[in-house]
Amino acid sequence: MTEMMAPQDHEKTAARMPHDIFLTNLIVNHILLFTAIAATGKSYFEFIVLVPLFSFIFLGYTFVRSSRIKREGNEFVYVHWQIARRWSFFFTIILSFVVTVAVLGWLSYTYLGLMKEAAFALVGGLSFLPTLISVLILIVIEMEALHHARVGTLPEWAKRRFLIEK
């Protein structure tokens, strides 16, 4: 494996950015915004669509930015962007499933005559609950990655996966 020199403070700051973006998406968007909208009851429930919309914007930014980071510029920053990209891809799959289930629940209620309670159970049980569980797990994973960025290290699995021998 390649041996990296100890990262400078500006490199550590640059390596923290992808993790900060991802954690902002998870905590602010999926926990705080979702809870605030859900707590308002039926009056503002249609704004729940903002949660996946904002999330896809955050994830899209992470994908675009991580694809533009060059390995030759700084391997430490590059690997941290790739770590965030990896977990963002996993979360994109989860969100795509959630949106699909939510749309199918709405279509079943609107056009197939599914009872409202059954539609809520379908959407809540198959989409909201698994999303919240995965959000909590990803918060723990990203906090560890953020810690690695702060202290200037890389996880062993990331070294094996993203660094190549020279």
N, C-alpha and C positions, 0 to 999 in steps of 0.2 A: 504494500500500500504506500501511497505517497505520504511523506511526512510534511505537515504544514507547520509554518512558523506560528507563534502565538499571535492571534488577531489583535489589531489595534482597536481603540475605542470606537472609531468611526465605522470599522468593519462590524463590530459587535452590534452597533446601532442599526446598520443596514441589514444585518442578519435577523434582528428582532422584528423588523417591519412585516414580513409575511405572517408571522405568528400573531402579531398584534391585530392585523387585518382579520385573520381567521377567527381569533377569539372575540373580536368586536362583533363579527357576524353571529357567532354562536350565543354570546351572552346578551348583548344589547338587542339584537334582532329576534333571535329564537326564544329567548327567555323573557326579557323585559317587555318588548313590543307585543309579543304574542299574548303574554299575561294581561297587559293593559287592554288590548282589544277584546280578549275573551271575557274580561271582568266587566265590560260595559254592557254585557247582555246582548239582546237582539238588536238594539238601536244602532250599533256601529259594527256589527259582526261582518258586514260585507267588506270591511277594511282588512280582514284577515288575509286577503289576497296580497297585501303589501309585504307580508313576511317572506313568502317564497320569492316574490319579485325582487326585494332588496337582497335576499340571499343569493340569487342568481347573478345579480350585479356584482356583489362582493367576490363571488367565486369566479366570475368571468374576468374580473380585474386580476385576480391571482393567477389564472391560467395564462393570460396575455403577458403579464409582467414576468412570470417565471419562465416563459418561453423566450423572452428577450434577454434574460440574464446570461451572460457569457461565462463559461467555465474558466477561460483564460484570464478574465478580469480579476476574479477573486474566488477561489474554490470554496472558501468558508461560506461566503454569502450565497454562492450558487447552490451549495448543498442544502442550506436552510430554506431557500426558495423551493427546491425540489421536494423537501419534506412537507412543506405546506401544500404544495401542488398535489402530492400523493394523498393526503388526507382530504383535500378539497375535492379530488376526484371521487373518493369514497362517499363523501357527503353529497356530491352531485347525484350519484346513483340513488341514494336514499331519498333526496328531495324529488327526483323524477318519479320515483315510485309513489311518494306521498301525493304529488300533484295528480298523478294518474288515478289513484284511488279516490281522491277528493272529487275529481271530475266525474268518475264513474258513479260515485254515490249521488252527486247532484243530478246527473242524467237519469239515474234509476228513480230518484224521487220525482223529478219533473215529468219524465216521459213514460216511465213504466209503472207508475203508481205505487212505488215503494212507500211504506209508511215513514213519516218524518223521524220517528224514534229509531226505526231500523236503519235509516240512512245515516243518522248521527252515530249510531253504534258502529256501523260499517266504517265511516270516515274516522271516527275517534279511535276505534280499536285497531284498525289496520294502517292508519297513517299518523295521527297525532301522537299516540302513545309511543310507537317505535321511534319516531323522530326525536321526541324528548329524551328517550333513553340513549339514543345514539349521540345526541348533543351533549349530554352529561359525560359520556365516555370520551368523546372527542375533546371536551374541555380539559380533562385530565391528561390526555395524550399531548395536547398542544401546550399545556402548562409545562410539561417536562421538556418539550422541544424549545420553548421560550427560555427555560432555565439554562439549557445547553447554549443557546445563543448569548445569554447574558454573561456566562462564565467563559465563553470562548472555546467550547468543546463541540464535538459532534457525537451523536449516538453511534454505537458500534455498527448497528445494522445499516445506518446511512453511509458510513464509510465504505462498507462492503458493497453497497448497492450503487452509490453515485460517484465514488472516486475510482479512477482507473490507475493501473500501474504505469509508471513512466519508464 
